[in-house]
Structures are given as C-alpha cells and as structure tokens.
C-alpha cells in the first residue's frame, strides 16, 4: 500500500511540473518609469507619449518602483526588441491593478478604467495578452497603470511571444494545478457523500471543507481559470473565500482529529476566522472596502492562526499516532508554501513563481495514505467479523427456530382467545333475552365447559350459608374437584391485585379426601388453581355472590407457563363481563317488582331514584365516566299553599314536573324527591351541561303563568344545587349530599338561583 501511495505521489508530481511549449523572450529589465499621470495637450493627446521626454528613470525589475509616496498612478515604458515575430503579443501575469498599453501613441489595450468616476476601481487580477503591431522592432511600449493597492506595476511574468503559443503555454504550465484542483474537489465531493452515510460527520466535514477550499483556491488562482470563464473579479472572490476558509478548515481538522488538543481555543479561533471570511468579501461587494485590501489583513490573521496551531501541535507532538503525524506533515508543507507565497506577494523578496498547489498536493497525499491505512484495517476487521459471523450463524439459527416455535405457540394462543371471545359474545347475546337471573345463571353454567375447555374447572354456588360454596358443575368427567369451598377469603375481582390471588388449597374444606389427578404428565397438585368469583351488584349497592369458578390450566399452557398470567387476566376479563350482564339482569328483575311512579306528577319517585343512583354511581366509578346530580325545590311553596290552597299547589307541582321532564335529555332521569323537591340524574354529563339545561328551564318557568280553576296563580321560581363527578368529588356516591348542600346555599343567598357545589 505504501508503494502505491509513492507511485501516486510521483505521478501527480510529474503532472504538476509543466513546462512552456515554446521559446519566448522575457522582458524583465531595461524598463523606465515615472510617477504620476500624463497631462493632455490641446488635442487631447497624452503628453508623456513623446519619446523625447527626458524625465524617465531606469527601473530595476517590473514592479514597485522606488519613491512611490502617495502616488497611485505610474507610467513605465520599454523599447520592444527586434525579432521574427508573426503575431507578437505581450503576456503579463498581473497588472496591478488597472492599466492601459500604448504603441506609436495609440492605445492598444485597456484593463479597467483609469478615468472618470470609476477610475482605478478594482477589476480583478488576471493575466493579460496585449496584441502588438508588427513590426515591433525599436517601437516604444508605454504602460499607464493605476493602483490603490500596496503594489503597483507589473507582477509575475512579462514575456514577448507568438499569439499561437499563449494557450498551449498556459495549459502546459497550469496542468499540475488543474489536476490537483480537480483532485481536491473530487475529495470534497466524496467527503460530502460520506457525510450522508457515516456517523463521524464532523471529521469528514472538516476534510471536505479543506479540500473544497484548497481546490477552489488553486483553480481560481490558476491562469487556466480564465479559460473556463473570463470573469476575473468573480474568480478573485472565489479565491478570496477559499483562501479565507483554509485556516478555518485546518482548525476544524485539529479539533476533530486531535482530541488531545483543547477544543475551546480552537473553536474560538475558527469562529473568529469564519467572521472574517464572511464579513470581508461582503464589505467588498458593498463597496465599503476594496477586495485587495482584505488580503494583507488576513495574511496577518493567517500567520497568527498558524502560530497558534503550531504551538499546540508542538506541545502534543509525542502523543500523535501515524495518521495525525501525516496531517501535521501536510500542514507543515502547506504552511511553508503559503508563507513563502505571502513573502513574495508582499514584495519582501523578488518575484518568483511559488507552487501553492504543492501544499494541496501534500494534503491529498496524506488523505490517500490515511484512506489506505483505514482500508487495510477495515479489511482485517471484516475478516475477523466474517469468522465471528460464521460461528454465530448456527447459534442464531437455533435461536430463530426457538423463536419461530414460540410464535407458533403464541399464534395458537391468540386463535384460541379469539374463539373463546366469540363464544363469550354469543353467550352475552343470549343472556340479553333472559328475564330472570336464575334463567341467565343456568345458561351461563351450561356454556362454561365449552368456553373454558381444554382447562379443567368447576362451578360452585352458595346454598344455605353465603360463604359456603357447594359444587354445582365440573368438567371434564375425569376431574374430581372437592364438594365444598370456603368463599369468605375470596376477594371480589375489582379489589384484587396480583399479590392477592387466593390459594386454592386454603379454600378446601375436605383436603384429605381430594383425589390427585394427572394432567398431561403433570401432577394436578403441582399446577396452579385459579378462582374467579361471580359477583353482581344490586340496587342497594350490596354485592351478591352468585358463585365461584375454579380453573386448572391445562393443555398447551402446561408446557408454556409464561402464558399463565395472560390466560388468567383473559379469563378474569370474561368473568367481569358476565358479572356486568348478570348485574343488569338482577337489577331489572328487582326493579320490576317495585312501584317507582309518583301519582301526582307522573315522574319516578324517590325510591326509584335511590336505587338507580346507586347503580349509576357504581358504573360511573368503574368506567370513570361523568355523572351529574341536580336537586331543586320551589321557592316559598308553603306560603303559596297557604295563600292559594293545596289543590292549586298540586297544579303547580304538576306544571313544574312537566317542564322539568321537557328540559332534559331522554337518558336523564327526573324524579320527585318529596313535597316540592325534585331531583335530576344526568349520566355522562358535566356540571356545566346540567347548569345550562337548568338555566333554560328557569327562564321558561319565569315566563310561565300557572292557573287553577280559571284563576291566575302567577309565576313561581326554584332554587337549585348541582354537583358532578369527577369535578366536584372523586366518589359519585356523595353527589346527592353535595347537591343538597349547594341547594341550601342557593336558598341562603336569596333563592331563585342555581348554585354549583364546591369541589371536595
């Protein structure tokens, strides 16, 4: 793998070493200069184009002549040499910042604007190809330059060549830069793709940012970029953003690849650099500053950032692994090339072409080596994992077979539960047609063996003593249950917890006479025995025990004891549903034997209300459904009777009862509680709903005029108290008492009003 990396490095290095394709004549000496800008004569001609002028001074080099001071305008000239040129051009790497070229007093080239409101405005750094007139021998070339930047003059190459050689020369000399830039951009793209699939997104993101910045900077600063798109200013902004982003990416890589280094300082560093990278180009675009002036400031920031990062790298150098050392080495090469380019750019040394792209090449090489190492390590891990997987396949297969068997058992259990639920539903439908509790209980007994099969079971019923249960039915015929049970220790279903399940053995009165039966090879004495009381609630809230169902789990459950709890609760739910249906039948049976009608008003009487209230309270408490009670009486009814007579009072009672019955829902129950007092029971209603209905009734009552025997009795008013569950109390059985207290509050407050009970 190391040999492969060396071969790749050699190949990329060879591609980076491009040479010019043709001979050319460099014009780096024998230039003359003078500061300022030429005046114009009366005809508008620039005076300094006169070759006889003796104010010109010799220039060593091609940029930054001495004695600039505050001058932003510069003229330089050169006498063109003799040569056999067919289409001569002057190739200049950079003209800081804008300028014009003249030969024979005529303008032959212009970059930017030197006059008017946009004079000297930055137009972008780019190379220039100036077509020269033929023949060129002994002709004087004038360059008029304007720059607000710290550098002024020509920068880089100044070469006289054939036009046909320009494009091949540029392509040849930038071949390595293009390849390295594309390599960096491809690496950035790969990092972006991996970010979407790998958990270490920050580490990959920092590599991708560095690759993107390095590739963009190399491409934007390459002469070939102008061949792709001739937009010098746009490429300069790309180069600036990329250049400003490089130390940000370097700090991020250190933060996420070097856990030894404290992160707080690195995070502050790259956040500061992000602010500059975003702010400086934005200010340049808004014409607040010029883009060239942002580079020197950033160069200072870059040197400080490199010094800060180098300090930490030096301090923790002994703790680095191989990959970290490669990154540090690529950093060192990149930093060295960047600093050299910075020294050249600021004119501390004579101009020389600095291969900035070699810094990016070092980073690519480091990433290739790290990826190769990671690949080799991953291959070793995969081989190890394959060996482990082969060893685990057999064990997993066995586990899957076990799970499959469990699922088959569970499916059979679910199918059995569905079948039993369907049979229980049919039984409940049949019970709805029963008119007596005994008839319903007999039908239930006959359905038990079919519903609870294949489990063994027995059904016990009380006879003379309520707590002594006698055997009524058992199944199958091979099962031999005891004749009697003590039912005093069996709690109701709703009062049970998982720790309160009664022990069947403690309930037997004739334990010694019990026979031991074998069930599927398991002794009956070793199996759990479940007891389910069948209790109903009467109108007086007193529970009544109709019997006890005893069950021994058999069949598939014996082989799967983990299903016992599920089966127990399934049976418990079915018994609860039966008890609810039987309670309804018992209630209907008892209510049918009583008279619940008030003769005067035709409403139900107090006895009916008390029994119905107990039943609805129990249902509301069990289901946690709302329940409201309204109690009211007619204001000053005794005085009304004394004034108009009891016959007239009875007429008013009939009218108020009729208005109450018409003011509530069909499911609400209105009863005469006694005398001039009425009560309303509203299942499923809240206090606000009861208050709304009562308010409508009071409004109707206030506009109603009662008459008796042709005489007008006037109007009457009522006082009302309302209580509701669960808003007023957590025990619905207290609603009547609370509503009565609210009624007295309404009377004490002046009567003819509706009062809600205070929450308890």
Order of alpha helices (4+ residues) and beta strands (2+ residues): alpha-beta-beta-beta-beta-beta-beta-beta-beta-beta-beta-alpha-alpha-alpha-alpha-alpha-alpha-alpha-alpha-alpha-alpha-beta-beta-beta-alpha-beta-beta-beta-beta-alpha-alpha-alpha-beta-alpha-alpha-beta-beta-alpha-beta-beta-beta-alpha-beta
